[in-house]
Amino acid sequence: MAPPRGRLMLSRRSLLRGGLALGAAGAGVSALAACAGTLPPVDTTAEGFGQEATGTVTVWCRAATQTAIQAAATSFNTQHEDLEVVVLPIPDAQYVTKLATSIRGASVPDVVDFDLINCPLFYVRDAFADLTELVSGLEFRDVLSAGHMGLVTHQERIYGIPFIGDYSTLFANTDLLGEAGYQLADVAGSLESLMTTCHALQTSLPDVSPWMFPGNASGAMGFTIQPMIWAAGTDLLTGELGEQSGNITGNDALEAVLEFHRQLWVDELVPRRAFVEDGAQWGHDYRSGEVVFFPGAYGSAVAEADEAFRPISQNVLLPGPDGGRATFSGGDNMCLLNGAPNPSGAWMFMRYTLELEVQRSLPDSGYMPIRSDSADAGFAADYEQAVVPVTHLDEGYVPTSLAYNLLYNQSASPWLAMIRRAVFDGDVPGAMAEAQSEYDRILTQTQL
């Protein structure tokens, strides 16, 4: 079974080019102000909850990921004569604002399926039902994506479940790498080793570029570069949710990662178009055989590639400056709304989406499972390069913040400004100092 071409990459490309999600968050944050605690809480411990419910369950999903949730709803509906799931797609740029408005008006859907980074915006305002007992009681709780679960866990309570995954790894054209005498596993242990290999590739394979990054795509750079920092055991944020500040100046791992990309640029180890690449053509040069190393997603490196190219595109988790490894656990979480018209039916559907048969079918819609036990022999045969991230979900991470879009996804984000000043202007210390100030300013404003 071959993965569909294009679907995942098109959605990922639109989401990561920067600016789209931010518009939603910028408007949505102000819309959220008056929606705290306005919905009656759902009692998930009531006798018979989540069993033999009838009627209709309304699910809001983001338009970019509609295919996956619609497939799950269709499958669920064929198995439940008295309970129907209706999926309503919401444009990504309007999602946060529309949900906040519906909460203020006490007229909410039963379930929301949306970008996991938006979960904290709503659970801190008591919009989501507490699912702690239900999720903790799942026999497969321990194989759920750690990164996704981190975004629905607050003060040791659980406010949602993971649904679809989208993970960043380091891909390599193994034909080109082998032509130069290297094996991916031997050179991908650290950024230092990769830099040495890139210089060697520049000499032995002068007609291709050793590396590629989209230097003007804020979201895509966050998706692929942050794991190199997390692999070193640190993050760009510090403090508990609501009391966070930037962890920029004095962050040695961040400085090393910025210097790595600066050297790639200065030594002409990446194409010159990296300066303007905003994600619109992200991965095209890799799939065309013009680039050896490509930090990216399964969709852009494999699903969109020709059949003949897929076997030579192999991957590993992204390494840190001196070792370690990590992946960005992107994708969607599902949350049950307090005040939901049919909460019992809603949980029946949510629980269903976690079944292995549903999870293993997600690549048909262009997405990855969020259960590590999904990667059996059959899955590996169909989606070879998906096995690496899916079997290492315990090493996935996503920062929990009320300001993720403002910090990382916006085209005017301090994250992208820092990268461009450090990499293209050569001012790493100045870029980090400026970013520290901007991170602190934005976090202070969003946590008031």
ZAMARGU-116000 format. One record per residue (C-alpha): residue in one letter; x, y, z. Coordinates in steps of 0.5 Angstrom, whole numbers, padded with zeros to 4 digits, always signed. Layout:
AXYZ ...
***
This chain:
M+0000+0000+0000 A+0003+0006-0002 P+0002+0013+0002 P-0001+0018-0002 R+0003+0024-0005 G+0002+0031-0004 R-0003+0031+0002 L+0001+0031+0008 M+0006+0036+0005 L+0001+0041+0002 S-0002+0041+0009 R+0005+0042+0013 R+0007+0047+0008 S+0001+0051+0008 L+0002+0051+0016 L+0009+0052+0017 R+0010+0057+0012 G+0009+0062+0017 G+0004+0067+0018 L-0003+0063+0017 A-0003+0060+0024 L-0001+0066+0027 G-0006+0071+0025 A-0011+0066+0028 A-0007+0066+0035 G-0006+0073+0035 A-0014+0075+0034 G-0016+0069+0038 V-0012+0071+0044 S-0016+0077+0045 A-0022+0073+0044 L-0020+0068+0049 A-0020+0073+0055 A-0028+0073+0056 C-0029+0065+0055 A-0026+0062+0062 G-0030+0058+0066 T-0036+0059+0062 L-0038+0052+0061 P-0041+0047+0065 P-0036+0041+0067 V-0037+0034+0064 D-0037+0029+0069 T-0033+0023+0066 T-0034+0019+0072 A-0042+0018+0071 E-0044+0011+0071 G-0045+0009+0064 F-0041+0015+0061 G-0038+0013+0054 Q-0042+0007+0053 E-0048+0006+0049 A-0049+0013+0047 T-0054+0015+0042 G-0055+0021+0038 T-0050+0026+0034 V-0043+0028+0036 T-0041+0034+0033 V-0033+0035+0031 W-0030+0041+0029 C-0023+0040+0025 R-0018+0044+0022 A-0019+0044+0014 A-0012+0042+0013 T-0013+0036+0017 Q-0020+0034+0015 T-0018+0028+0011 A-0016+0024+0017 I-0022+0026+0022 Q-0027+0025+0016 A-0024+0018+0015 A-0024+0016+0022 A-0032+0019+0023 T-0034+0015+0017 S-0031+0008+0019 F-0034+0010+0026 N-0041+0011+0023 T-0041+0004+0019 Q-0040+0001+0026 H-0045+0005+0030 E-0053+0005+0028 D-0055+0010+0033 L-0049+0014+0034 E-0047+0019+0028 V-0041+0023+0028 V-0041+0029+0024 V-0035+0033+0022 L-0035+0040+0021 P-0028+0043+0018 I-0026+0050+0020 P-0021+0054+0016 D-0014+0054+0020 A-0014+0062+0020 Q-0021+0062+0024 Y-0020+0056+0029 V-0018+0059+0035 T-0023+0065+0034 K-0029+0061+0032 L-0028+0056+0038 A-0027+0062+0043 T-0033+0065+0041 S-0037+0059+0041 I-0035+0058+0048 R-0037+0065+0050 G-0044+0064+0047 A-0044+0057+0051 S-0046+0054+0044 V-0040+0049+0043 P-0039+0043+0039 D-0038+0036+0042 V-0030+0035+0040 V-0025+0039+0037 D-0019+0036+0033 F-0014+0042+0032 D-0007+0043+0032 L-0004+0041+0039 I+0000+0047+0040 N-0007+0051+0041 C-0009+0046+0047 P-0006+0050+0053 L-0010+0056+0050 F-0016+0053+0052 Y-0015+0048+0058 V-0012+0054+0062 R-0019+0057+0061 D-0023+0051+0063 A-0026+0050+0057 F-0024+0042+0056 A-0027+0036+0060 D-0022+0033+0065 L-0020+0026+0062 T-0015+0024+0067 E-0019+0018+0069 L-0021+0016+0062 V-0014+0016+0059 S-0010+0014+0065 G-0015+0007+0065 L-0013+0006+0057 E-0009-0001+0057 F-0004+0003+0052 R-0003+0009+0055 D+0004+0008+0055 V+0005+0008+0048 L+0002+0014+0046 S+0006+0020+0044 A+0010+0023+0049 G+0010+0030+0045 H+0002+0030+0044 M+0001+0028+0051 G+0005+0034+0054 L+0001+0039+0050 V-0006+0036+0054 T-0003+0035+0061 H-0003+0041+0066 Q-0002+0040+0073 E-0002+0033+0073 R-0009+0033+0070 I-0010+0030+0062 Y-0015+0035+0058 G-0015+0031+0051 I-0012+0025+0047 P-0007+0025+0041 F-0010+0024+0034 I-0005+0025+0028 G+0002+0025+0028 D+0007+0029+0024 Y+0014+0028+0026 S+0021+0032+0024 T+0027+0027+0022 L+0034+0028+0018 F+0033+0025+0012 A+0039+0023+0007 N+0040+0021+0000 T+0043+0015+0001 D+0045+0014-0006 L+0049+0020-0006 L+0052+0019+0001 G+0054+0012-0001 E+0057+0015-0007 A+0062+0019-0003 G+0063+0013+0002 Y+0059+0015+0008 Q+0053+0011+0011 L+0048+0015+0015 A+0048+0012+0021 D+0056+0013+0022 V+0055+0021+0020 A+0049+0023+0024 G+0051+0022+0031 S+0052+0030+0032 L+0052+0036+0028 E+0060+0036+0029 S+0060+0030+0025 L+0055+0032+0020 M+0059+0039+0019 T+0065+0035+0017 T+0061+0030+0012 C+0058+0036+0009 H+0065+0039+0007 A+0067+0032+0005 L+0061+0032+0000 Q+0062+0039-0002 T+0069+0036-0005 S+0067+0029-0008 L+0060+0031-0010 P+0061+0039-0013 D+0054+0038-0017 V+0050+0037-0011 S+0049+0041-0005 P+0050+0038+0002 W+0045+0041+0006 M+0038+0045+0005 F+0034+0049+0010 P+0028+0054+0008 G+0031+0060+0011 N+0025+0064+0011 A+0020+0060+0013 S+0019+0061+0021 G+0015+0055+0022 A+0019+0050+0018 M+0025+0052+0022 G+0022+0051+0028 F+0020+0044+0026 T+0027+0042+0024 I+0032+0046+0028 Q+0029+0046+0035 P+0030+0038+0036 M+0037+0040+0035 I+0037+0044+0041 W+0032+0039+0045 A+0037+0033+0044 A+0042+0037+0048 G+0037+0037+0054 T+0035+0044+0054 D+0029+0049+0051 L+0028+0056+0049 L+0023+0057+0054 T+0024+0056+0062 G+0019+0056+0067 E+0012+0053+0069 L+0006+0055+0064 G+0004+0062+0066 E+0011+0064+0069 Q+0015+0063+0063 S+0021+0067+0060 G+0026+0066+0054 N+0032+0061+0055 I+0036+0065+0050 T+0042+0068+0052 G+0047+0063+0055 N+0044+0057+0052 D+0050+0054+0049 A+0046+0049+0045 L+0042+0054+0042 E+0049+0058+0040 A+0052+0052+0037 V+0046+0050+0033 L+0046+0057+0030 E+0053+0057+0029 F+0052+0050+0025 H+0047+0054+0020 R+0051+0060+0020 Q+0057+0056+0017 L+0053+0052+0013 W+0051+0058+0009 V+0058+0062+0010 D+0061+0055+0007 E+0056+0055+0001 L+0054+0048+0004 V+0047+0050+0002 P+0044+0053-0004 R+0043+0060-0005 R+0036+0060-0005 A+0036+0058+0002 F+0036+0065+0004 V+0029+0067+0001 E+0026+0060+0001 D+0019+0061+0005 G+0017+0054+0005 A+0013+0054-0002 Q+0018+0049-0005 W+0021+0046+0001 G+0023+0039+0000 H+0023+0040-0008 D+0031+0040-0009 Y+0032+0034-0004 R+0027+0030-0008 S+0030+0032-0015 G+0037+0029-0012 E+0040+0036-0012 V+0041+0036-0004 V+0044+0030+0000 F+0041+0032+0007 F+0034+0034+0009 P+0031+0036+0016 G+0024+0035+0014 A+0018+0031+0015 Y+0015+0024+0012 G+0011+0028+0007 S+0016+0032+0004 A+0022+0027+0004 V+0018+0021+0002 A+0010+0021+0000 E+0011+0027-0005 A+0017+0023-0008 D+0017+0019-0014 E+0017+0011-0013 A+0024+0010-0015 F+0027+0015-0010 R+0023+0013-0004 P+0028+0007-0002 I+0034+0011-0002 S+0031+0017+0002 Q+0033+0014+0009 N+0032+0018+0016 V+0034+0018+0023 L+0032+0023+0029 L+0035+0030+0029 P+0042+0030+0033 G+0044+0035+0038 P+0051+0039+0037 D+0055+0034+0041 G+0050+0028+0041 G+0043+0026+0043 R+0037+0026+0039 A+0030+0029+0038 T+0024+0030+0034 F+0018+0035+0034 S+0012+0031+0035 G+0007+0036+0031 G+0000+0034+0029 D-0007+0034+0032 N-0010+0033+0039 M-0017+0032+0040 C-0021+0035+0046 L-0028+0034+0049 L-0031+0041+0051 N-0034+0042+0057 G-0042+0044+0056 A-0042+0039+0050 P-0049+0037+0048 N-0047+0029+0047 P-0040+0028+0052 S-0041+0021+0053 G-0042+0020+0045 A-0036+0024+0044 W-0032+0020+0048 M-0034+0014+0045 F-0031+0017+0038 M-0025+0019+0041 R-0023+0013+0044 Y-0025+0009+0037 T-0020+0014+0034 L-0014+0011+0038 E-0015+0004+0036 L-0010+0001+0032 E-0014+0000+0026 V-0015+0007+0026 Q-0008+0009+0027 R-0005+0004+0022 S-0009+0007+0017 L-0007+0014+0018 P-0002+0014+0013 D-0007+0013+0008 S-0010+0020+0009 G-0002+0023+0009 Y-0001+0023+0017 M+0003+0019+0022 P+0000+0014+0028 I+0001+0017+0035 R+0002+0010+0038 S+0009+0007+0038 D+0006+0000+0037 S+0003+0002+0031 A+0009+0000+0027 D+0009-0007+0026 A+0012-0011+0020 G+0006-0010+0016 F+0007-0002+0017 A+0014-0002+0016 A+0014-0006+0010 D+0009+0000+0007 Y+0012+0006+0011 E+0019+0004+0012 Q+0021+0011+0013 A+0016+0013+0018 V+0018+0007+0023 V+0024+0011+0026 P+0019+0017+0029 V+0014+0012+0031 T+0018+0008+0034 H+0021+0013+0038 L+0015+0017+0040 D+0018+0017+0047 E+0024+0022+0045 G+0019+0027+0042 Y+0017+0034+0044 V+0013+0040+0043 P+0014+0046+0048 T+0008+0048+0052 S+0006+0055+0052 L+0001+0060+0051 A+0005+0064+0046 Y+0008+0059+0041 N+0005+0062+0035 L+0007+0069+0037 L+0014+0066+0038 Y+0015+0061+0033 N+0010+0061+0027 Q+0009+0068+0025 S+0013+0071+0020 A+0015+0077+0024 S+0017+0072+0030 P+0023+0073+0034 W+0025+0066+0033 L+0026+0067+0025 A+0029+0074+0026 M+0034+0071+0031 I+0036+0065+0026 R+0036+0070+0020 R+0041+0075+0024 A+0045+0070+0026 V+0046+0066+0020 F+0045+0071+0014 D+0048+0077+0018 G+0053+0073+0022 D+0051+0076+0029 V+0050+0070+0033 P+0051+0074+0040 G+0047+0080+0038 A+0041+0075+0035 M+0041+0072+0041 A+0041+0078+0046 E+0035+0081+0041 A+0031+0074+0041 Q+0032+0074+0049 S+0028+0081+0050 E+0023+0079+0045 Y+0021+0072+0048 D+0021+0076+0055 R+0016+0081+0052 I+0011+0077+0048 L+0011+0072+0054 T+0010+0077+0059 Q+0004+0080+0055 T+0001+0073+0053 Q+0001+0071+0061 L-0002+0077+0064 
***
